[in-house]
Structures are given as C-alpha cells and as structure tokens.
Amino acid sequence: MFQSMTGYGSGKVSHKGFEILCEIKSVNNRYVDISFRGFTLPNDFEEYVKIQIKKKFLRGSFEVKINDNFPTEHTYEINETSLKRLKHSLVSSKYFQNNALKLSDIKDIPGLLIAQSTKRDTSNLGKKALNIAIKNLVDSRIQEGKKIEKIILAKVLFLINTHKKIDKSADSLLKHRIKALRKKMKKEDIKLNDEEISSELSNIALKHDISEELERIKFHLDSLRKLFKTKKAHGKKMDFILQELFREVNTLSVKLNKPDLKDLALTMKLKVEELREQAQNLE
C-alpha cells in the first residue's frame, strides 16, 4: 500500500455550544517538519500535536491550524498601591487643586490599570479534534497514494516489457555488429588475417556485451515489484532502487548501437526519471 506525502485532514468537535476545528495539510519533505497557524497553543498541547503526528507519519511537511469559537474573557485590575502614590503626589503638588480622578485620567498611566485576556482551556477538545484530523489525513494520503501507485505500476510494467524485448534481441546484437564491421572492412578494403579478425571480434564482444546490464536491470525491476506487496513505507527505498536502475539503463543505452533498441533504452531512461519524480511524492 502506497501513501502519498500530500494530503489534507480536518476534525471538528463540539461541546455545549463551543466548537473547535483542527486542520492539517501535508506536502513533500525528506523529514517530518511541523508548523502551526492560528492562535498560539499551550506548550504542552503543541508538544502533544508533534508527538501524535510523528507517531503516524515518517516524512512530510505538516501545517497544523486550530481554531475555536470559545469567547475570550477580559479582566481588569487597578494597582491600589500605585493609585495611592499617585493621589499623594497630586495632593502634595501645588499645580493640582482637585485630586478626584476618573478612569479616563489613569487608563493610560503605565502600571495603574492592568488588563488581562484569558481563554478557556481547549486542550481536551483540541486533542479529540486533532486525532480525527490525523485519521482523515491518513485516509487522504492513502487515496493519493493509490493514484500514484497506478501510475508507477504502469511505468514499471512498461520497463519490464521493454527489458524483455531488448533481452530477446541481445543475441542478435553481436551478429549485427560483426556484419557492420565486415561491411566497413570491405568498403575500406581492410585486409586482416584470421587471428586479427578473431581479436577484433573479441574486443567488440567485451566492449558491447550487455548481459550484465540486463541482469541487473531485471533484478532492480523485481525489487520494485516486491514493493507493491509490502505495507511499509516505500518512498526512500524506491528512490534508491530507481537511482541504481537509472545507472544501469544509462549504461545499456550507451552500449546499444542498433537504432530501434537504442531508442527503447532511451525511452526506458525517460520512464525511470518519471518514476523518480513519482517516488518523491511517497512517504
């Protein structure tokens, strides 16, 4: 089962008219990276969010947004000691005849009027909303993973069939090269004895032998097919296999000089590059 690193999940919880909404978006990333939007969360709740996400996911960049409709409560407190000192200063000053103070007189004086804003603790409801959002995010990433899996499977099957075509033609390649060499020798009127001809043909066989490349390509393609049967994460392992596969296909394309087979090998290179792009979307 493939799982994409791209997805979206939300969770909403209501209680006694209050509501909290958690949204999580995830995109590609080599590691787990978590950022927060919305109002500032308490440190312990923020840590809880990080732990829960890391439990469920191995890779991805996650943006967590939590909002609620809980009202903000405001409290006000007058610093009585500072107020007494202010009144004493005013009384003792010859410039103030009236020491009766109004709120408008003291509201802007630092330290006299203390205003505090508090909000009801949303951690319990927030945790429930978070767990729902994570579950929905997992489902979303799995659905995206299924789409990617179909694309990858189609390309892998193409590579397998193309490999078979080239493998079947491998024996005829040497004959094709020998024929081309003889034609060139005849055209340029090059005369060699049997020993020199045998040596030249051996060099051609060694230089252009593709049996090892074909064998390694088959091994890597078999490894890719095995990934479809596992339940573990695929992205990093698939990317590694595709790097090795690309190296072998590239060497194969260099060794082939028959136009139709070389074209097949170059097409294989293109498909492997496309596969690597898809693998980078997988967890």
C-alpha positions, 0 to 999 in steps of 0.5 A, spaced: 500 500 500 502 506 497 501 513 501 502 519 498 506 525 502 500 530 500 494 530 503 489 534 507 485 532 514 480 536 518 476 534 525 471 538 528 468 537 535 463 540 539 461 541 546 455 545 549 455 550 544 463 551 543 466 548 537 473 547 535 476 545 528 483 542 527 486 542 520 492 539 517 495 539 510 501 535 508 506 536 502 513 533 500 519 533 505 525 528 506 523 529 514 517 530 518 517 538 519 511 541 523 508 548 523 502 551 526 497 557 524 492 560 528 492 562 535 498 560 539 497 553 543 499 551 550 506 548 550 504 542 552 498 541 547 503 543 541 508 538 544 502 533 544 500 535 536 508 533 534 508 527 538 501 524 535 503 526 528 510 523 528 507 517 531 503 516 524 507 519 519 515 518 517 516 524 512 512 530 510 511 537 511 505 538 516 501 545 517 497 544 523 491 550 524 486 550 530 481 554 531 475 555 536 469 559 537 470 559 545 469 567 547 475 570 550 474 573 557 477 580 559 479 582 566 481 588 569 485 590 575 487 597 578 494 597 582 491 600 589 498 601 591 500 605 585 493 609 585 495 611 592 502 614 590 499 617 585 493 621 589 499 623 594 503 626 589 497 630 586 495 632 593 502 634 595 503 638 588 501 645 588 499 645 580 493 640 582 487 643 586 482 637 585 485 630 586 478 626 584 480 622 578 476 618 573 478 612 569 479 616 563 485 620 567 489 613 569 487 608 563 493 610 560 498 611 566 503 605 565 502 600 571 495 603 574 490 599 570 492 592 568 488 588 563 488 581 562 485 576 556 484 569 558 481 563 554 478 557 556 482 551 556 481 547 549 486 542 550 481 536 551 477 538 545 483 540 541 486 533 542 479 529 540 479 534 534 486 533 532 486 525 532 480 525 527 484 530 523 490 525 523 485 519 521 482 523 515 489 525 513 491 518 513 485 516 509 487 522 504 494 520 503 492 513 502 487 515 496 493 519 493 497 514 494 493 509 490 493 514 484 500 514 484 501 507 485 497 506 478 501 510 475 508 507 477 505 500 476 504 502 469 511 505 468 514 499 471 510 494 467 512 498 461 520 497 463 519 490 464 516 489 457 521 493 454 527 489 458 524 483 455 524 485 448 531 488 448 533 481 452 530 477 446 534 481 441 541 481 445 543 475 441 542 478 435 546 484 437 553 481 436 551 478 429 549 485 427 555 488 429 560 483 426 556 484 419 557 492 420 564 491 421 565 486 415 561 491 411 566 497 413 572 492 412 570 491 405 568 498 403 575 500 406 578 494 403 581 492 410 585 486 409 586 482 416 588 475 417 584 470 421 587 471 428 586 479 427 579 478 425 578 473 431 581 479 436 577 484 433 571 480 434 573 479 441 574 486 443 567 488 440 564 482 444 567 485 451 566 492 449 558 491 447 556 485 451 550 487 455 548 481 459 550 484 465 546 490 464 540 486 463 541 482 469 541 487 473 536 491 470 531 485 471 533 484 478 532 492 480 525 491 476 523 485 481 525 489 487 520 494 485 515 489 484 516 486 491 514 493 493 507 493 491 506 487 496 509 490 502 505 495 507 511 499 509 513 505 507 516 505 500 518 512 498 526 512 500 527 505 498 524 506 491 528 512 490 534 508 491 532 502 487 530 507 481 537 511 482 541 504 481 536 502 475 537 509 472 545 507 472 544 501 469 539 503 463 544 509 462 549 504 461 545 499 456 543 505 452 550 507 451 552 500 449 546 499 444 548 501 437 542 498 433 537 504 432 530 501 434 533 498 441 537 504 442 531 508 442 527 503 447 533 504 452 532 511 451 525 511 452 526 506 458 531 512 461 525 517 460 520 512 464 525 511 470 526 519 471 518 519 471 518 514 476 523 518 480 519 524 480 513 519 482 517 516 488 518 523 491 511 524 492 511 517 497 512 517 504 
